[in-house]
């Protein structure tokens, strides 16, 4: 058990404007379960993508040694060939194919060029028994729940003679029973000699199953420790421990009366029947106040925000919304905008911008009515407005006729914010407003958020970066597994305290 | 019908230099993707002018090109909006036939007054569009499937109405709209021995159009300048205006020398102007681009996506009905096979004219130019006596090349990001 099966030395990987990994070291012992912990954006997934060849050799710096041999993977096929299999958080199954077909996808059990279905299904049956899934191999995958699909993924990995199994947030979408079964299975695989690397936010699970825990923060290795020396608190302080120097502009909020409140807000999943995404959430915002909403990935932050924003997401939504003390109903995005609510998405490229269109038409997109008379748009006025935002928001582009797809992330984010500010909202919900943008642009975004609050607007900032919330918010709600688990004023908030609240109730559903 | 005894029997080629300045215009334009189509059009016109010994630009032939392609151009206007929104309509050919049949039944069999019959037919087209728009927008079936079904459905309806024979003849007014020319209200004017006589009314319309163009362009330029926006330098502005003036006046003079302005050209000019304004300046038009550019972003910006898509199909239905009437009037008969494969020509016109396969991009003028490119290829090749399979071959290659060019420029733009 003492010899290392995998060594990653000095791994560095940069994206334009961001250094995702800086000199990371990882050493995994043969036959252990090795957990990697870190905040969102700490570099966990990037590291695993380097390992599995998603980022091919030459795309990163550093060396990888697997089983004593150096590895230079050109793609996923190379790493799978060596027995390294990664199971992503978003499962990669073809839902309209059978279990057996999925297990042997790309590895078809053929005799003389024709698929041998008896062989396929028999082999699949053996694998299914190994992972403890009692299903007929010809069952379509779409008829299975997420937990069982996860097991199919593992069976698929086993069919490839896996030696190192990597699981990215395997239990994030599972209920307690399925999670427990999965963890038992991983222990069983360990006993069979399969090494596992598991990425997880659920620290109780990590402590229960892992042999060694490596903590990443800001793209660096913080520590790699046997689990016996760790507690949840120690892991949390390792994950968040950094100081807040001068990355946030100073700001004193002038908080007024309540402007927006939701009560008993409940949202169900539109795809998985009966799954609760948001569970009786209560939340209130006041004029001039910047409020944070902290939660780990999958906690239901975006689902909460988008369901409030004119039911843009979710099914079976119930609960009440109050604006200025009056109950309002927001049945569509149009109504939400009309009532002065704005929602800037976390995924600006997919949901926020028309990337093939220019800046001015993006800025005007949500409030064309303000620029038009009897259905006709005043082009010149549109230009003037957009150019005004270009100046005031410091959007770096030659002119407002530049195509948004060619701007940097920070400038794109400013276009999105301009679009929503131009709708003249009272309440702005900003979902991960600084995701994927560089430090300088972040500071500018924070300044914009402060000035919005100074204008008497209420701002709800959703972020998975705790220092950011601590740096700019007056009050922070924590969301865990769809429930509001805490409400903490800035003065009393600490990263450790928030992290505890953010992971609260995940094990038992409290 | 036009009675004007017009003129100019000399089919002289005073012409070949006309398109060349338009080619020069591309040099100053930054956006190759947008101006490429106009350059290509100019080159194709020059090529066929050369190959046909100038016959392509003869007065009667210009008139023919316009009249023969009018219904495709009308369809292309509707189709470009559908494609910008990210959809497709395969049924327009059948809708043309069905609407032609309805108008035939009303005008010919029931002797209904033609304006009333026209309105009823347009409403019928709108109902067909609403039917398809409902399935696409509100029910969520891909437009490809809905309109493929529509292609069969409306052809079947046509056959049920007509049986296996055509209905005709159509009232004079309808035939004049499709085939006829404006009257020579002010008589003829001599343009010298070289050009011969020409219709004064047509020339005046041309002059008014040019004057209108200059005034609106100048006012728009002044407005933009007042708001501190970048405008073309004055020499470029003047050059562009001059090129357009020469082009318009060349076409108008040629038409005036033949038999005045075709009514259908007047109609087309109105449609192009109206729909260009709609696409560029109206809230509705802007939202079509937003929907096609990024459906999710448009939805989250409060655009009523479903209603936009619905009305685009209604509009397509109305324009198909109009094209159906014009086509029937042109043949003087509503036939069961009318409109066959029109959808392909209309779709090809839109894509040759610079529409993007993914939606969000395209211009009404581009689609018209695309349609004219195909029209000129058709016409020019038949003038030089090319067999029809060769015409098809060339049109197929042009369509593929146009879209390949679009994909290539996009990839290049993507790589430089």
Interface residues (C-beta under 8 A of the other chain):
Chain A: X309 X310 X312 X332 X333 X334 X336 X337 X343 X345 X350 X351 X352 X353 X354 X355 X356 X357 X361 X364 X365 X366 X368 X369 X372 X375 X376 X377 X379 X380 X381 X383 X384 X387 X399 X401 X405 X406 X419
Chain B: X223 X224 X226 X227 X228 X229 X230 X281 X282 X283 X284 X286 X287 X289 X290 X293 X294 X296 X297 X298 X299 X300 X301 X302 X303 X304 X356 X360 X361 X413 X417
